[in-house]
Amino acid sequence: MAAPKKASKPSAKSRIQQVHWRESRPAPVVLVSGPEDFFAHEAITGLRTLLRTEDPSLEVTELDASSAAPGELTTVVSPSLFMEPRFVVAENVHQTGDAFLEEALSYLEYPVEGTTLVLRHASGVRGKKLLDAVRAMPDAIEISCVALKANEQFDFVVAEFRAGGRRVQPQAAQALIAAFNTDLAELAAACRQLMSVSPEPEISVELVERYYGGRVETTGFKVADAAIAGRVADALSLTRAGFDTGLNPVPIVAAIAMKLRTMAKVSDLGGSDAQLAGQVGAAPWQVGQARRELRGWSDQELGSAIRLTAETDWLVKGGSRDAEFAVERLVRRIAAREF
């Protein structure tokens, strides 16, 4: 067998190719970086599926870089007797042990043909030397898994349905985000479940309510929507229902605060929703919603509501013995405009 070919040295200006997590593809070495585990899991799973489709004899190995024994990486990346392709996933490279680090650096000098090595590095400076070496390789790729900001979740939901050949109504996307905004994996799973149960080309808000109405109704955003719209009875009913099902007072206040801040930011600003989105740090649909919610609110009322919300935030975070009462008071006063 011929000796493995040493990887060629790139120029100083060489830069690793960045690949979107939805478009992962084979490469001798794939660096999956960033803290969002959902993106990383999807990218790695998609790559494994693609390679196994190309060759069902693919050998898959997973190892933990933080506890790998000396020689373990060398063993699993080496070609077998029958030369089956290999797919090796090294998790926790951000916590790598010295043995794995040394072997990985040596491997990058002489990558094995037919082997795909995936390095999962979530964050931190541990293993930086290895990351720099991968990023200097001319034929490696990097899949960046950056956590989404709150104003990017809407685009994520739209993209999930688009990837499945569907459309989603803006209000339906908003309802899903309200129900699953704390867990990206759950949000994606909800989108995919809706596509599996409905043959319709467009996902409606009614469909979301049918499957996730109970989850949506106990979120802080549902309470905030009702309070800011002035629906006193609905706002209080949703608040109490949320408490009955274990909803913490803090996210209710946080949702109200976020919506009021957005309303204040877009107040008196001109331009389209899309133009203002980047300026105020919100998605276009959030800007449009805030503009609609401003109708019927005076500047004085908005300022009073923001101050009352700040006071309640302090109360629910330890300033009061009855946080639920403080939230009900906030919700009632905002919905009734009692300032």
Buried (B, 14 or more C-beta within 10 A) or exposed (E): EEEBEEBEEBEEEEEBEEBEBEEBBEBBBBBBBBBBBBBBBBBBEBBBEBBBEEEEEBBBBEBBBBEBEEEBBBEBBEBEEEEEBBBBBBBBBBBBBEBBBBBBEEBBEEBBEBBBBBBBBBEEEBBEEBBEBBBBBEEBBBBBBEEBEEBEBBBBBBEBBEEBEBBBBBBBBBBBBBBBBEEBBBBBBBBBEBBEEBEEEEBBBEBBBEBBBEBBBBBBBBBBBBBBBBBBEBBBBBBBBBBEEEBBBBBBBBBBBBBBBBBBBBEEEEEEBEEBBEEBBBBBBBBBBBBEBBEEBEEEBBEBBBEBBEBBBEBBEEEBEEBBEBBBBBBBBBBEBEB
